[in-house]
Amino acid sequence: MTRSSAPGGRWPNGAGCAYISDVADVAAHPDRQGQGLGSDIIRRLPELARDHKKLLRYASPCTEPFHRRLGCLPMNTAMAVWADPDRAIDVGLLRRES
C-alpha cells in the first residue's frame, strides 16, 4: 500500500511506516526453557527497533501471558484469512463473528 492509497492518504498509525520487520516463533529448546532466553530476546526488541512506530507480536493463545508479562497489550483490531479457518478457530487462533 502506498501512502496515497492508504485510507485518508495516511498510514494506519497516522505517521509514515518506514520500517517493517518480522520476528517469528521465538522459542527455547525444552532443556533451556525457564532460563530467560526468550524473555531476553523479546525485551531487547524495542531497543533494536527504536525507529519503528510500533512492534507487533503474534502470539499463540498459550503464549499470551508470557507476552503480557513483557509489556505487550492485546490489539483491538486484527483480521486474518486462513487456509483452514475451522481448525484455526478450534485451536483458539481465530474467533467467529458474533
CNS distance restraints for C-alpha pairs under 8 A (distance, minus, plus):
assign (resid   1 and name CA) (resid   5 and name CA) 6.11 0.50 0.50
assign (resid   1 and name CA) (resid   6 and name CA) 6.35 0.50 0.50
assign (resid   2 and name CA) (resid   6 and name CA) 6.35 0.50 0.50
assign (resid   3 and name CA) (resid   9 and name CA) 5.68 0.50 0.50
assign (resid   3 and name CA) (resid  10 and name CA) 5.81 0.50 0.50
assign (resid   3 and name CA) (resid  11 and name CA) 6.11 0.50 0.50
assign (resid   3 and name CA) (resid  16 and name CA) 7.77 0.50 0.50
assign (resid   4 and name CA) (resid   8 and name CA) 7.83 0.50 0.50
assign (resid   4 and name CA) (resid   9 and name CA) 4.42 0.50 0.50
assign (resid   4 and name CA) (resid  10 and name CA) 6.91 0.50 0.50
assign (resid   5 and name CA) (resid   9 and name CA) 5.89 0.50 0.50
assign (resid   6 and name CA) (resid  10 and name CA) 5.49 0.50 0.50
assign (resid   6 and name CA) (resid  11 and name CA) 5.76 0.50 0.50
assign (resid   6 and name CA) (resid  12 and name CA) 7.40 0.50 0.50
assign (resid   7 and name CA) (resid  11 and name CA) 7.25 0.50 0.50
assign (resid   7 and name CA) (resid  12 and name CA) 7.47 0.50 0.50
assign (resid  10 and name CA) (resid  14 and name CA) 5.82 0.50 0.50
assign (resid  10 and name CA) (resid  15 and name CA) 6.92 0.50 0.50
assign (resid  10 and name CA) (resid  16 and name CA) 7.78 0.50 0.50
assign (resid  11 and name CA) (resid  15 and name CA) 5.77 0.50 0.50
assign (resid  11 and name CA) (resid  16 and name CA) 6.08 0.50 0.50
assign (resid  11 and name CA) (resid  17 and name CA) 7.05 0.50 0.50
assign (resid  13 and name CA) (resid  53 and name CA) 7.87 0.50 0.50
assign (resid  17 and name CA) (resid  52 and name CA) 7.36 0.50 0.50
assign (resid  17 and name CA) (resid  53 and name CA) 7.11 0.50 0.50
assign (resid  18 and name CA) (resid  52 and name CA) 7.63 0.50 0.50
assign (resid  19 and name CA) (resid  51 and name CA) 7.69 0.50 0.50
assign (resid  19 and name CA) (resid  52 and name CA) 6.19 0.50 0.50
assign (resid  20 and name CA) (resid  52 and name CA) 7.91 0.50 0.50
assign (resid  24 and name CA) (resid  58 and name CA) 7.72 0.50 0.50
assign (resid  26 and name CA) (resid  38 and name CA) 6.42 0.50 0.50
assign (resid  27 and name CA) (resid  38 and name CA) 6.17 0.50 0.50
assign (resid  28 and name CA) (resid  32 and name CA) 5.93 0.50 0.50
assign (resid  28 and name CA) (resid  33 and name CA) 5.49 0.50 0.50
assign (resid  28 and name CA) (resid  37 and name CA) 6.81 0.50 0.50
assign (resid  28 and name CA) (resid  38 and name CA) 6.34 0.50 0.50
assign (resid  29 and name CA) (resid  33 and name CA) 6.21 0.50 0.50
assign (resid  32 and name CA) (resid  37 and name CA) 7.82 0.50 0.50
assign (resid  33 and name CA) (resid  37 and name CA) 7.41 0.50 0.50
assign (resid  36 and name CA) (resid  40 and name CA) 5.96 0.50 0.50
assign (resid  37 and name CA) (resid  41 and name CA) 6.46 0.50 0.50
assign (resid  38 and name CA) (resid  42 and name CA) 6.26 0.50 0.50
assign (resid  39 and name CA) (resid  43 and name CA) 5.91 0.50 0.50
assign (resid  39 and name CA) (resid  70 and name CA) 7.42 0.50 0.50
assign (resid  40 and name CA) (resid  44 and name CA) 6.21 0.50 0.50
assign (resid  41 and name CA) (resid  45 and name CA) 6.63 0.50 0.50
assign (resid  42 and name CA) (resid  70 and name CA) 7.55 0.50 0.50
assign (resid  43 and name CA) (resid  70 and name CA) 6.77 0.50 0.50
assign (resid  44 and name CA) (resid  48 and name CA) 6.40 0.50 0.50
assign (resid  45 and name CA) (resid  49 and name CA) 5.99 0.50 0.50
assign (resid  46 and name CA) (resid  50 and name CA) 5.66 0.50 0.50
assign (resid  46 and name CA) (resid  55 and name CA) 7.45 0.50 0.50
assign (resid  49 and name CA) (resid  55 and name CA) 7.82 0.50 0.50
assign (resid  57 and name CA) (resid  72 and name CA) 7.92 0.50 0.50
assign (resid  59 and name CA) (resid  63 and name CA) 5.80 0.50 0.50
assign (resid  59 and name CA) (resid  64 and name CA) 5.86 0.50 0.50
assign (resid  59 and name CA) (resid  67 and name CA) 7.53 0.50 0.50
assign (resid  60 and name CA) (resid  64 and name CA) 6.51 0.50 0.50
assign (resid  60 and name CA) (resid  93 and name CA) 6.73 0.50 0.50
assign (resid  61 and name CA) (resid  92 and name CA) 6.57 0.50 0.50
assign (resid  61 and name CA) (resid  93 and name CA) 6.80 0.50 0.50
assign (resid  63 and name CA) (resid  67 and name CA) 6.56 0.50 0.50
assign (resid  64 and name CA) (resid  68 and name CA) 6.08 0.50 0.50
assign (resid  65 and name CA) (resid  69 and name CA) 6.19 0.50 0.50
assign (resid  66 and name CA) (resid  70 and name CA) 6.65 0.50 0.50
assign (resid  67 and name CA) (resid  71 and name CA) 6.61 0.50 0.50
assign (resid  67 and name CA) (resid  72 and name CA) 5.41 0.50 0.50
assign (resid  68 and name CA) (resid  72 and name CA) 4.76 0.50 0.50
assign (resid  68 and name CA) (resid  73 and name CA) 6.24 0.50 0.50
assign (resid  80 and name CA) (resid  94 and name CA) 7.90 0.50 0.50
assign (resid  81 and name CA) (resid  85 and name CA) 7.38 0.50 0.50
assign (resid  82 and name CA) (resid  88 and name CA) 7.43 0.50 0.50
assign (resid  84 and name CA) (resid  88 and name CA) 6.50 0.50 0.50
assign (resid  85 and name CA) (resid  89 and name CA) 6.05 0.50 0.50
assign (resid  85 and name CA) (resid  94 and name CA) 7.33 0.50 0.50
assign (resid  86 and name CA) (resid  90 and name CA) 6.15 0.50 0.50
assign (resid  87 and name CA) (resid  91 and name CA) 6.30 0.50 0.50
assign (resid  88 and name CA) (resid  92 and name CA) 6.21 0.50 0.50
assign (resid  88 and name CA) (resid  93 and name CA) 5.10 0.50 0.50
assign (resid  88 and name CA) (resid  94 and name CA) 5.57 0.50 0.50
assign (resid  89 and name CA) (resid  93 and name CA) 5.73 0.50 0.50
assign (resid  89 and name CA) (resid  94 and name CA) 4.64 0.50 0.50
assign (resid  89 and name CA) (resid  95 and name CA) 5.55 0.50 0.50
assign (resid  89 and name CA) (resid  96 and name CA) 7.33 0.50 0.50
